[in-house]
Amino acid sequence: MTKHVNLRLPDDVHEMAVAAAAADDRSLNSWLIAVVRRAAERGERRSAQEA
């Protein structure tokens, strides 16, 4: 199952994200999913370490 999220990015951040996705040979959507997944996993690890 997937969820739809409407995300507003400043023009400069969008341009950087598009460039990063292209450099990684991914679509912007796929790249954003990977970035959010990594950030969320890091957050979970930090929370577990603090407990």
C-alpha positions as a Python dict, from the first residue, in 0.01 Angstrom:
ca = {
    (1, 'M'): (0, 0, 0),
    (2, 'T'): (119, 350, -73),
    (3, 'K'): (22, 691, 58),
    (4, 'H'): (12, 1008, -144),
    (5, 'V'): (180, 1315, 4),
    (6, 'N'): (166, 1664, -140),
    (7, 'L'): (508, 1815, -76),
    (8, 'R'): (594, 2177, -151),
    (9, 'L'): (962, 2243, -211),
    (10, 'P'): (1134, 2574, -268),
    (11, 'D'): (1266, 2600, -624),
    (12, 'D'): (1629, 2565, -519),
    (13, 'V'): (1564, 2252, -311),
    (14, 'H'): (1363, 2099, -597),
    (15, 'E'): (1647, 2164, -841),
    (16, 'M'): (1900, 2005, -605),
    (17, 'A'): (1675, 1703, -549),
    (18, 'V'): (1616, 1655, -923),
    (19, 'A'): (1991, 1672, -985),
    (20, 'A'): (2066, 1427, -703),
    (21, 'A'): (1801, 1185, -831),
    (22, 'A'): (1940, 1204, -1184),
    (23, 'A'): (2294, 1145, -1056),
    (24, 'D'): (2164, 836, -874),
    (25, 'D'): (1979, 724, -1192),
    (26, 'R'): (1642, 737, -1012),
    (27, 'S'): (1317, 918, -1055),
    (28, 'L'): (1261, 1205, -817),
    (29, 'N'): (990, 1006, -641),
    (30, 'S'): (1214, 701, -595),
    (31, 'W'): (1499, 918, -472),
    (32, 'L'): (1276, 1098, -220),
    (33, 'I'): (1147, 764, -87),
    (34, 'A'): (1505, 644, -33),
    (35, 'V'): (1604, 969, 142),
    (36, 'V'): (1301, 965, 373),
    (37, 'R'): (1350, 593, 448),
    (38, 'R'): (1717, 649, 547),
    (39, 'A'): (1626, 947, 766),
    (40, 'A'): (1346, 757, 937),
    (41, 'E'): (1569, 455, 1002),
    (42, 'R'): (1839, 678, 1150),
    (43, 'G'): (1580, 841, 1373),
    (44, 'E'): (1460, 502, 1495),
    (45, 'R'): (1816, 394, 1574),
    (46, 'R'): (1879, 716, 1768),
    (47, 'S'): (1557, 671, 1963),
    (48, 'A'): (1651, 312, 2049),
    (49, 'Q'): (1998, 421, 2164),
    (50, 'E'): (1853, 692, 2386),
    (51, 'A'): (1611, 453, 2555),
}
